[in-house]
Amino acid sequence: MKASRHGTLLPLAAVVLLSLIWGYNWVVMKVAISDCGPLLFAALRVWLSVLVLIPLLLVMKRPMAMPPARYVIPFGLLQTTGFVGFALWALEYGGAGRTAVLVYMMPIWLMLMAWQALGERLSGIAWLALALALLGLLAILKPWDFSGNWRGTLLALLAGIFWAASAIWQKRHAPPGQDLFTVTLWQTAIGGLGLALMAGIVDPLTIHWTPAFIGALLYNALPGTALAYFLWAYALQNLPSGIAGMGTLLVPLIGVAAAWLQLGERPGIWESAGMVVIFMALALVSWQHLRSDAREPTPTPQE
């Protein structure tokens, strides 16, 4: 029994640490874009991540050959160019906490896309989660108040939609037997090219190399990418995906708390209510996945 608890506690600790890293990164990125355009920072952090991933794959003796282009190019454009790019762009117009919550509505969009693209039926819990998410979004948007900033909200929602679309693409088009780390390297590099192109069109190519900016780049490349990939892979290998997914609910919560404490971003009444309702919706979606995992036999690790 002690070994069993020990074997569960370590993966759970990995999920908590991962959520802390990713949650606080919303504040790190918000600070960084004061010294650099958001798309330019996105391109820099992605390419620095590639430079970190290459030696990691070599040390791990993973295959380096590029996966099929018809699969990995759209995947990179959706996952890295779309998701990362629009998330950073949204931070230019919106607060770190609010942006984190809106981006992490991804499971709601994924649920709807899987219904249409994969034929996955929606249960009563899923419809309830969708209704709660839309109510929460309505409270955050406050359409009756025309003074709100809609640009940051739209960009954050687009980031979550691109993220969900990349998951659908991965599920439908991933060739069998592809190494996850190899795919990550190539889709990140391809998506980084898209980000560099977007940055060249949209952002002024000016960087203030302050200590805060350099620290933000290093944070994104080392704990935010290299360590995070290992933590996520370890958690998925040792926990049901539903439990791992529920753990990541901490990410937007930590983002909101960190932005409040460090940046003074205090949500208003309507915004706070909307965030709470969206968290409830995401928790329902994660709980549904957890129930599905509990009904399925636990897969035997391949390595």
Residue pairs with C-beta under 8 A, 6 or more apart in sequence:
7 238
8 238
8 239
10 238
11 234
11 235
11 237
11 238
11 239
11 244
12 235
12 239
12 243
12 247
14 231
14 232
14 234
14 235
15 231
15 235
15 239
15 243
15 244
15 247
15 248
16 247
16 250
17 231
18 228
18 231
18 232
18 235
18 247
18 248
19 247
19 248
19 249
19 250
19 251
19 254
20 250
20 254
21 223
21 224
21 227
21 228
21 231
22 224
22 228
22 248
22 251
22 254
23 100
23 250
23 251
23 252
23 253
23 254
23 255
23 257
23 258
24 254
24 255
24 258
25 219
25 220
25 224
26 91
26 96
26 97
26 99
26 100
26 255
26 258
26 259
27 96
27 255
27 258
27 259
27 262
27 263
28 215
28 216
28 219
28 220
28 224
29 41
29 88
29 91
29 96
29 216
29 220
30 91
30 95
30 96
30 259
30 263
31 212
31 216
31 263
32 41
32 212
32 213
32 216
32 217
33 41
33 88
33 91
33 92
35 207
35 208
35 209
35 210
35 212
35 213
36 44
36 203
36 206
36 207
36 208
36 213
37 199
37 202
37 203
37 204
37 205
37 206
38 88
38 89
38 91
38 92
38 203
39 85
39 88
39 89
39 195
39 198
39 199
39 202
39 203
40 199
40 203
40 205
40 207
41 88
41 216
41 217
42 84
42 85
42 87
42 88
42 89
42 195
42 199
43 192
43 195
43 196
43 198
43 199
44 217
45 84
45 216
45 217
45 220
45 221
45 224
45 225
46 80
46 84
46 188
46 191
46 192
46 195
47 189
47 192
47 196
48 217
48 220
48 221
48 225
49 188
49 220
49 221
49 224
49 225
49 226
50 185
50 188
50 189
50 192
51 221
52 221
52 222
52 225
52 226
53 181
53 184
53 185
53 188
53 225
53 226
53 229
54 185
56 181
56 226
57 64
57 181
57 182
57 185
58 64
60 181
62 179
62 181
62 182
63 179
63 182
64 182
64 185
65 182
66 72
66 186
67 175
67 178
67 182
67 183
67 186
68 175
70 173
71 173
71 174
71 175
72 183
72 186
72 187
72 190
73 190
74 169
74 173
75 166
75 169
75 170
75 173
75 183
75 187
75 190
76 186
76 187
76 188
76 189
76 190
76 191
76 194
77 190
77 191
77 194
78 162
78 163
78 165
78 166
78 169
79 162
79 163
79 166
79 170
79 187
79 191
80 187
80 188
80 190
80 191
80 192
80 194
80 195
81 191
81 192
81 194
81 195
81 198
82 158
82 159
82 162
82 163
82 165
82 166
82 191
83 159
83 160
83 162
83 163
83 166
84 159
84 191
84 195
85 159
85 194
85 195
85 198
86 155
86 156
86 158
86 159
86 162
87 99
87 103
87 155
87 156
87 159
89 155
89 159
89 202
90 99
90 102
90 103
90 152
90 153
90 155
90 156
90 158
90 159
91 99
91 152
92 152
93 149
93 151
93 152
93 155
94 102
94 149
94 152
94 153
94 155
94 156
95 259
95 263
95 265
96 255
96 258
96 259
96 263
96 265
97 252
97 255
97 256
97 257
97 258
97 259
97 260
97 265
97 267
97 275
98 140
98 152
98 153
98 156
98 256
98 265
98 267
98 271
98 275
99 152
99 156
99 255
100 251
100 252
100 255
100 256
100 259
101 140
101 252
101 255
101 256
101 275
101 278
101 279
102 137
102 140
102 153
102 156
102 157
102 159
102 160
103 156
103 157
103 159
103 160
103 163
103 252
104 160
104 248
104 249
104 251
104 252
104 282
105 133
105 137
105 157
105 160
105 278
105 282
106 160
106 161
106 163
106 164
106 167
107 164
107 245
107 282
107 285
107 286
108 129
108 130
108 133
108 281
108 282
108 285
109 160
109 161
109 163
109 164
109 165
110 163
110 164
110 167
110 168
111 120
111 122
111 126
111 129
111 130
111 285
112 130
113 164
113 165
113 168
114 120
114 168
115 121
115 122
117 168
117 172
118 168
118 171
118 172
122 130
123 288
125 284
125 287
125 288
126 284
126 285
126 288
128 284
129 281
129 282
129 284
129 285
129 288
130 281
132 277
132 278
132 280
132 281
132 284
133 277
133 278
133 281
133 282
135 274
135 277
136 273
136 274
136 275
136 276
136 277
136 278
136 280
136 281
137 157
137 274
137 278
138 274
139 270
139 271
139 273
139 274
139 277
140 153
140 270
140 271
140 274
140 275
140 278
141 148
141 150
141 153
141 274
142 148
142 270
174 183
180 233
181 229
181 233
184 229
199 205
207 213
232 244
235 244
235 247
236 244
237 301
240 290
240 293
240 294
240 298
241 289
241 293
242 286
242 287
242 288
242 289
242 290
242 291
242 292
242 293
242 294
243 290
243 293
245 286
245 289
245 290
246 283
246 286
246 287
246 289
246 290
249 279
249 282
249 283
249 286
252 275
252 279
253 279
256 265
256 267
256 275
259 265
260 266
260 267
267 275
